[in-house]
């Protein structure tokens, strides 16, 4: 039986350090999905671009999972916007590797449009069906970013082609499905909505005072957390301006923690957006209220989420957004932009609050509402914990994905069972009691 699965993620390796310019949600999604599918019995090879010469071509990463590094251009890190010319070489090396394997791949799951292009070419040569999760759509990205989008216009044509040729399409949220249909004339019958998830063993509530003590944060400040990639489209300037608005309009001083970047210390040279934001902080006269932490290891992030009074994420465009799930899993209320996947994971007024992007006064108003009404905060927190454990764990995502594979003709492996250490055994009620 062809139960070996090929995942292609040309620029987002599961081995990458998350938090950099090109390392974020897709890296996490590929890593977590692969691990949970392996727990369901699949054998998996993850194909990604060879970026670091010290890494071997084949890494036996986890049980039943290999990471295969394929040469595609120079063996060094390059911005993903520069990788398209190297995809023919990536494709040739993948086909060569696949032909050398004794067990053929039953299906390819491509992540991002360049990976989908590779999958389409592999399908022509090796007749392996493929599905694709785009993680971002070029036409929607161009609308939101304008000249800030550095991908070539050729991306649109490639996406149109692979949408036609793919055996199935994964939309991360209802908005993603609508965009596939309206911008690309995708066949609705080929689309399944499967979002991203969170890992309950990694993200759970920690007592606020304990978290603040461990992180050396003040016990009595109202802390607003912004965490993730430090790039313009994430709208962090909007959060800075909201903090300024809280001070000027409402007379409330808060602490804004900005976690992320290319280095462990906040360095404008390695993360130019930090330099731009630092100038804005000075301009708004709130330098004493804003702390740039630099990049932090993932095993520390639950403490940052738990230490915060509110997590804020107001990007211009977000196909899904994993950080709101992580924040809610740690019992922290979320105020997010009413865009893309955030408006799917955050139910306004029920599990969090939504605001328009690029509207700092509206954001300040919602934060002020939470400050004034702690009972609302507690209600949002409790409902969010229940919903995400019911709908957004990576186990749930993997099971939905396996059902899709089965419909595509790839037999589901015999259930091997998944260890509780991988999936987590605490209920949302138990988790909330530990906060």
Beta strands, then each sheet from edge to edge (+ up, - down):
strand 1: 4-8
strand 2: 43-49
strand 3: 58-62
strand 4: 65-70
strand 5: 105-111
strand 6: 130-133
strand 7: 168-171
strand 8: 191-193
strand 9: 223-227
strand 10: 255-259
strand 11: 290-294
strand 12: 310-313
strand 13: 334-337
strand 14: 353-355
sheet 1: 3+ 4- 2- 1- 5- 6- 7- 8-
sheet 2: 11+ 10+ 9+ 12+ 13+ 14+
end
